[in-house]
Amino acid sequence: MHASLTRQTVPWEAVIALDGVSVERLPAPLADDPRVRTLALPRPVGAACARNLGLAQVRTKYTNWADDDVVAA
């Protein structure tokens, strides 16, 4: 998803909610991109809660979401 977003000509930002996982596990292209904000939760809260906490951090007019197990067909 990040590779696709970097090819876009529209402004975008991403919020990644890490569900009790260390921020060091974030791949370098994501960690180094200033358009990517990381919400590191101090303990696992579950996918639904992590998603809702991440959505609460969105600052853009439009929103979309994806879980880490979503793959392109």
Buried (B, 14 or more C-beta within 10 A) or exposed (E): EEEEBEEEEEEEBBBBBBBEBEEEEBEEEBEEBEEBBBBBBEEEBEEEEBBEBBEEEBEEEEEEEEEEEEEEE
